[in-house]
Structure formats: structure tokens, C-alpha cells
């Protein structure tokens, strides 16, 4: 069984059957039913204890977990039952860590954080940064920014740059001492992000709208020289 349950100060005597209950995890129509024992969940997590045996115990069947992806919840259950965890991507580690934070499983949070730390690459470092910021892991945040600065060309040319939040894109584009082949890499990254942001806002992708998005969020890089921008426009 997962080691986190031993941090539980107490748990209530079992009320009702301890046999398996169906838990449906997932968003909207993506839910998947999985079997689990209420007592084991309660021993592992004070949140599950309150949910399943407290005064506000869930009465409905199946038990609904609407904001955790099925695969992430299955991994969480595997950890609770076996003390083992199987992570194969940063995306999955982020999803599992969200569930672990929600259900107060600190050791599982640490396992996810360590995996993300070891598996960072140019393609996922920005998502890792957003994860570290969301879960307040300052050491991982700093490591991510160092990785962005040292591999700036590759990071800023990656597809993931277009999906970042405005706060993250501001931080990244304002980093000093980035290892860049050209300041145009910064300009192009900002432009791609602005195009995607226009789509997210349901704006028609026109030059004026993209410029407006950039203006609204003040992400234009002041260090880009005008003749470099002009050269890029001529060559495009």
C-alpha cells in the first residue's frame, strides 16, 4: 500500500460494506469507471476519508471524480494499492500530480515532481514551468527557466510555445542572457503565440488583431532591431 496513508492521523470505523465501489473519473463524456475499496482510499487520503466516511459522505453510486483524467486516477489508485507509480510522460506526471495534490498524497506529489525534473526537454520545459508555478515548486521553476535560457532557440521554436499562458510567455520572453542565434527567434515565437491567442479569443486572424493581442499583453521584445524585423518580413 502507498506510504502516504501513514500520515493520516486517524480514520473512522468502517460504516457500511468495504467491498469495491465504482468510481467514475474524467471530464464530461470522457469518464471511465474503476473499482476501488472505500476503506483503502480513506486510509490513504484524508480527503477520501472525509468524502467517503465523513458527515458529508458521498451517497451516490457511482462516486464521481469529475476533474481528474481517468488515466491519472488509475495511476493514483495503483500507487495507493501497490506503492508503485508508472509515469511515461511529463503530461501524465502533471495530471497525476494534480490528483495527488487534490487528495493530499505528498509522497506521490514528490514522485511526480522528481519525474518532471528528470524528464525535462525543450518540448516540455515550458509546461513543466507552468506546473511548477501552479504547485509552487520554486526550485523547479528556476531550473525550468535556466533550461529555457540555455536552449532558447529550440524552446522558442517548439510547438508548445503557442499554448502557454500570458504570464508564462511574458516571463520567458523577458529572460535575459538567452542563448539565441537571432533575436528574430523571439519575434517569431511572440507572433506564433499571438496568432494562437487570437484563435483562443475567437478573433479573426488578421494583422490588426494579432498586433492588438501583442499590444494588450505587452509581449513585444524591445531588444529586436527594426532592420531585423524588416528583413524577416521581406523574406517571408
C-alpha positions in Angstrom: 0.0 0.0 0.0 1.1 3.6 -0.7 3.2 5.2 2.1 1.1 8.4 2.2 -1.7 6.7 4.2 0.5 6.5 7.2 0.4 10.3 7.5 -3.3 10.0 8.2 -3.8 10.9 11.9 -6.9 8.8 12.3 -9.7 7.2 10.4 -13.3 6.4 11.3 -14.6 2.9 11.8 -16.0 1.5 8.6 -19.6 2.3 8.0 -21.3 0.0 5.6 -19.7 -2.5 3.3 -16.0 -2.3 2.5 -16.3 -4.1 -0.8 -15.4 -2.4 -4.1 -17.2 0.7 -5.2 -17.3 2.1 -8.7 -15.6 5.5 -9.2 -16.0 7.4 -12.4 -13.2 9.8 -13.1 -12.8 12.1 -16.1 -14.1 15.2 -17.8 -17.6 15.4 -19.4 -18.2 12.3 -21.5 -14.6 11.0 -21.1 -15.4 9.4 -17.7 -14.2 5.8 -17.0 -15.4 3.6 -14.3 -12.9 2.0 -11.9 -13.3 -0.2 -8.9 -11.8 0.7 -5.5 -12.3 -0.1 -1.8 -13.6 2.8 0.2 -11.6 1.8 3.3 -8.3 1.6 1.5 -8.9 5.0 -0.1 -9.8 6.5 3.3 -6.6 5.1 4.9 -4.5 6.6 2.1 -6.1 10.1 2.0 -7.8 12.3 4.5 -9.7 13.8 1.6 -11.1 10.4 0.6 -11.8 9.7 4.3 -14.0 12.8 4.5 -15.6 12.2 1.1 -16.4 8.6 1.9 -17.0 8.4 5.6 -17.4 11.9 6.9 -20.6 13.8 7.6 -20.7 14.9 4.0 -20.0 11.4 2.7 -20.9 10.8 -0.9 -24.2 8.8 -1.2 -24.4 8.5 -4.9 -23.2 5.5 -6.9 -21.0 5.5 -8.7 -18.7 8.0 -6.9 -17.9 10.8 -9.4 -14.4 12.4 -9.7 -15.1 15.0 -12.5 -11.8 16.9 -12.6 -9.2 14.2 -12.9 -8.4 12.3 -16.1 -9.1 8.6 -16.0 -5.6 7.6 -16.7 -4.2 9.8 -14.0 -6.8 8.5 -11.5 -5.9 4.9 -12.4 -2.2 5.7 -11.7 -3.2 7.3 -8.4 -5.1 4.1 -7.5 -2.2 2.0 -8.5 0.1 4.0 -6.2 -2.4 3.7 -3.3 -2.7 -0.1 -3.7 0.9 -1.0 -4.6 3.1 1.9 -3.6 4.3 1.9 -7.2 3.9 4.5 -9.9 4.2 4.3 -13.7 4.9 7.6 -15.4 5.8 7.8 -19.0 5.4 11.5 -19.9 5.5 14.9 -18.4 1.9 15.4 -19.4 0.9 12.4 -17.4 3.1 13.4 -14.4 1.4 16.8 -14.3 -2.1 15.2 -14.4 -1.2 12.7 -11.7 0.4 15.4 -9.6 -2.8 17.5 -9.8 -4.8 14.5 -8.4 -2.1 13.8 -5.7 -2.3 17.4 -4.6 -6.1 17.3 -4.5 -6.2 14.2 -2.4 -3.3 15.2 -0.2 -0.8 12.5 -1.1 2.5 14.3 -0.6 4.8 11.4 -1.4 3.1 11.0 -4.8 3.5 14.7 -5.4 7.2 14.4 -4.8 7.4 11.4 -7.1 5.7 13.4 -9.9 7.9 16.4 -9.3 11.1 14.3 -9.5 10.0 12.7 -12.7 9.3 16.1 -14.3 12.6 17.3 -13.1 14.5 14.4 -14.8 12.4 14.3 -18.0 12.6 17.9 -19.0 13.3 18.7 -22.6 12.9 21.7 -25.0 9.4 20.5 -25.9 8.1 20.2 -22.4 10.1 22.6 -20.3 7.5 25.4 -20.6 4.7 23.1 -19.4 7.0 21.9 -16.6 7.5 25.6 -15.6 3.7 26.2 -15.6 3.3 23.0 -13.5 6.0 24.2 -11.0 4.3 27.6 -10.8 0.9 26.1 -10.3 2.1 23.8 -7.5 4.5 26.4 -6.0 7.8 24.5 -6.6 10.3 27.4 -6.8 13.4 25.2 -7.3 11.8 23.5 -10.3 10.6 26.9 -11.6 14.2 28.2 -11.5 15.6 25.0 -13.2 13.0 25.3 -15.9 13.9 29.0 -16.7 17.6 28.0 -16.7 16.8 25.3 -19.2 14.8 27.7 -21.4 17.7 30.3 -21.4 20.3 27.7 -22.3 18.2 26.1 -25.1 16.3 29.2 -26.1 16.3 28.6 -29.9 14.9 25.1 -29.6 12.3 26.1 -26.9 11.1 29.2 -28.7 10.7 27.2 -32.0 8.7 24.4 -30.3 5.0 24.0 -30.8 4.4 24.2 -27.1 5.3 27.9 -27.0 1.9 28.8 -28.7 -0.1 27.1 -25.9 1.4 29.0 -22.9 -0.5 31.3 -20.6 0.2 35.0 -21.0 2.0 35.1 -17.7 4.4 32.4 -18.8 5.1 33.9 -22.2 5.9 37.2 -20.6 8.4 35.6 -18.2 10.0 33.6 -21.0 10.3 36.4 -23.5 11.7 38.7 -20.9 14.5 36.3 -19.8 18.0 37.8 -20.0 21.1 36.1 -21.4 19.1 33.7 -23.6 21.2 31.5 -25.9 19.8 32.8 -29.2 21.0 32.6 -32.7 18.9 35.7 -33.6 16.5 38.0 -31.8 14.1 37.1 -34.6 13.6 33.8 -32.9 11.9 35.8 -30.1 9.9 37.8 -32.5 8.6 34.7 -34.3 7.7 33.0 -31.1 5.8 36.0 -30.0 4.0 36.2 -33.3 3.0 32.5 -33.2 1.8 32.8 -29.7 -0.3 35.9 -30.7 -1.9 34.0 -33.6 -2.9 31.2 -31.3 -4.1 33.7 -28.7 -6.3 35.3 -31.3 -7.8 31.9 -32.0 -8.4 31.4 -28.3 -10.2 34.7 -28.1 -12.3 33.8 -31.3 -10.7 36.8 -33.1 -10.3 36.7 -36.8 -6.6 36.1 -37.5 -5.7 39.4 -39.2 -2.6 41.6 -38.9 -4.5 44.2 -36.8 -5.9 41.6 -34.4 -2.6 39.9 -33.9 -1.0 43.3 -33.2 -3.8 44.1 -30.8 -3.2 40.9 -28.9 0.5 41.7 -28.7 -0.3 45.3 -27.6 -2.8 44.1 -24.9 -0.3 41.7 -23.4 2.9 43.8 -24.0 4.9 40.9 -25.2 6.8 42.5 -28.0 10.5 42.3 -27.3 12.2 45.7 -27.1 15.5 44.2 -28.0 14.5 43.3 -31.6 16.1 45.6 -34.1 13.9 47.2 -36.7 16.1 46.1 -39.6 15.9 42.5 -38.5 12.1 42.6 -38.4 12.1 44.3 -41.8 14.4 41.6 -43.2 12.2 38.9 -41.8 9.1 40.4 -43.4 10.8 40.7 -46.8 11.9 37.0 -46.6 8.5 35.7 -45.5 
